[in-house]
Each structure stands twice: as structure tokens, then as C-alpha cells.
Amino acid sequence: MMRESTPVYFNSRNKMWSVFRYLDVQRVLSDHTSFSSQIIDSNQPLDASIVNTDPPRHRQLRSLASQAFTPRAIAQLTPRISEIVHQLLDHVVSRGRMDVIDDLSYPLPVMVIAEMLGVPLADRERFKRWSDQVVGATSSSAQDPQEEMSEYFLWMIEQRRREPRDDLISALLAAQDEGQRLSVQELLGFCIILLVAGNETTTHLIGNAFLCFDEYPEVVEQLLAEPALLADAIEEVLRYRSPLKMMFRAANMDTQIGDQVIPAGQGVMAWIGSANRDEAQFPDAETFDIRRSPNRHLAFGYGIHFCLGAPLARLEAKIALGIMLERLQEIQRDRDVPLEASEAFILHGVKHLPIVFNGN
């Protein structure tokens, strides 16, 4: 409705603009001259992270981070991700029922990120609590979660300065770009954003895949007959049920979109979930079609801020869904348990997703 009637909308209550159409969302996400990612200027580590930085520093941060996040480094995680998925399923397969979120899609990305950063797996519950609080999925405790994470990672960073290891924190400490290194605040911001973004979005990507399969049960038969379609199916999940609903920007200058002028300094919400259902870009946009081509969704953003962790999220989802479809037969959502939406404003997904199945 908003794409059709009010594609550029000003909410007078929160003094924020919203854009809903694909081309407008794409522009807001990619035109960093007109729309800044530096929404808040504070001393919080997240505000120094790659997500909230504009050029020219953004280019340096991305270059530094990319050195530790190479395609080869991601591909090498395949055996370990497969091992973790099998271990998690081993705990539930004999029961014939599981919660896709609690038993698999939450612990998997946290365990992978924890191992990449080189932090003890025993701390993963703390990781989950912190990331839930940062995105607003749960209320914060007395202490700011960013402060708690900063204290934790500062200790880790000092350890790695003294004794470098084969992990991401050591690699980020060693990375250089034209003689520049990450500051401690930038390094903290990267650790935190990696933990939060790599955890919450992948959790919902896997969960949302099963919501799509529940809505379109014939897709599971298609994937069992043609496993090679799984990568395309994941792209369609990203479009049809984008884990990230929207992103924030701020207008650097008076900027016209459509017939509206967004004044300098005002905030803009780019609705990714809406853009990915834009009929002008995606024929039959309300249909889940795993053979859709092309599929230029915006689930990982667009332009210079395209998600650095996209290859990892895709890999984790492909391995997890592939193994689940291989080991679990006759998967059905447990309809006795009502679905509850995630409370995190920027995320699209459910808190719990119980399923029943025949397993091996």
C-alpha cells in the first residue's frame, strides 16, 4: 500500500522519513554523498564500526576488515560448520521434534563467530544476551551491553597483542592499509558488529527459510529432488522474508526523492523488506519462487555498505538447511505453538519455531 500510495513518507511523531520502493531504497543505501551512515556521534564502539562510517574512513575500515574476511578464509569454515550442525541435530533427532531457533539457528552462528574471534565457547550465552540487547530483542540489564562487550573484547585484544593466534582478532590487529591500522575503538566496533550482525541475521535467515517451506511445502520436494537449487532457494528466502527489515540513514543535504524533498539532517528509514516485494522489480513479488531469476534483492544492503559477512551467512544457511533436509523427513511446523514475532525493531523473524519430523 505504501509503495503505491505514499512511497516517500514523513512520520511526524518520530520525525523520520520512510522510503518503500526498490529504486528509492537502493538509492538511500548507496548514495553516501546524500545519505550518511553516521547517524549518531557518540563514544560507543558501534558508532565507530564499519556499518556507521562514511568514506573516506569507511574504505580503509572495509579494506582492513576484508583482509581478515577473505573468501578463502570463509570457504575453509565449511567442514567445521557441517560438524557443528550435525552435533546440534544429534541432540534432538531422536526426539522427533525441535525448535529450529533454540536448537539450531541461534547456537550455530554464535558458535561459528565465537570460534572465528577466538573466544571461549563457554561464553556463548553471554554473547547471545548481549546481541539480543543491542538489537532490542530483549531489554538491557543494568549495564549497557556495549560497555560489557567492550570490557570483554578489550581483555581479548590485550591477550592477542601479547600472544597472537590464528583467529580474527589477531588478524585484525595485524591488518594494515597504507600504513593505517584499526584503532582500539574501531576494533571493538568490528568485534561487536560481527557478533551482533553475524548472530541475529543468520538466526532469522535459517528460521525464515522454514517459514517459507511451511507456506510452500512443495519447495521441500523440489529441493530433495534437485539439491542444487538450495542456493537459489536461500536467495529467495532473503528476498521474500528479509531478516533485516530496514536500515537507517541521515540526509547530508536537502535531497529530493520522488516528489518529496528530505531536508538536511533528517533521518531516513530505508525499508528493505518492502523493496524486496516491489512488483516493479520482482514479477509476482508476493510468490515464493526458488527459480526466480534475476533476484537482485537488497537483503544484504547495497553499494559500499554491502554486508561483509554475506558469504558467511549464505554458507551457514546452505550447510544447515542442506543437512536438515538430508537428516529430517516429513518436517511439519508444530501448529499447537503460536508464532511470536521477534521484538527487535529492525529484524524480521520469530522467537521460536517448533517442528516435528522423522529423523536419522
Secondary structure as GFF3:
##gff-version 3
##sequence-region A 1 360
A	DSSP	alpha_helix	2	5	.	.	.	ID=ss1
A	DSSP	beta_strand	8	11	.	.	.	ID=ss2
A	DSSP	beta_strand	16	19	.	.	.	ID=ss3
A	DSSP	alpha_helix	22	30	.	.	.	ID=ss4
A	DSSP	beta_strand	35	36	.	.	.	ID=ss5
A	DSSP	three_ten_helix	45	48	.	.	.	ID=ss6
A	DSSP	three_ten_helix	50	52	.	.	.	ID=ss7
A	DSSP	alpha_helix	57	67	.	.	.	ID=ss8
A	DSSP	alpha_helix	71	75	.	.	.	ID=ss9
A	DSSP	alpha_helix	78	90	.	.	.	ID=ss10
A	DSSP	three_ten_helix	93	95	.	.	.	ID=ss11
A	DSSP	beta_strand	97	99	.	.	.	ID=ss12
A	DSSP	pi_helix	100	105	.	.	.	ID=ss13
A	DSSP	alpha_helix	107	117	.	.	.	ID=ss14
A	DSSP	three_ten_helix	121	123	.	.	.	ID=ss15
A	DSSP	alpha_helix	124	135	.	.	.	ID=ss16
A	DSSP	alpha_helix	145	162	.	.	.	ID=ss17
A	DSSP	alpha_helix	168	174	.	.	.	ID=ss18
A	DSSP	alpha_helix	184	215	.	.	.	ID=ss19
A	DSSP	alpha_helix	218	225	.	.	.	ID=ss20
A	DSSP	three_ten_helix	227	229	.	.	.	ID=ss21
A	DSSP	alpha_helix	230	240	.	.	.	ID=ss22
A	DSSP	beta_strand	246	251	.	.	.	ID=ss23
A	DSSP	beta_strand	255	257	.	.	.	ID=ss24
A	DSSP	beta_strand	260	262	.	.	.	ID=ss25
A	DSSP	beta_strand	267	271	.	.	.	ID=ss26
A	DSSP	alpha_helix	272	275	.	.	.	ID=ss27
A	DSSP	three_ten_helix	303	305	.	.	.	ID=ss28
A	DSSP	alpha_helix	310	327	.	.	.	ID=ss29
A	DSSP	beta_strand	328	333	.	.	.	ID=ss30
A	DSSP	beta_strand	354	359	.	.	.	ID=ss31
###
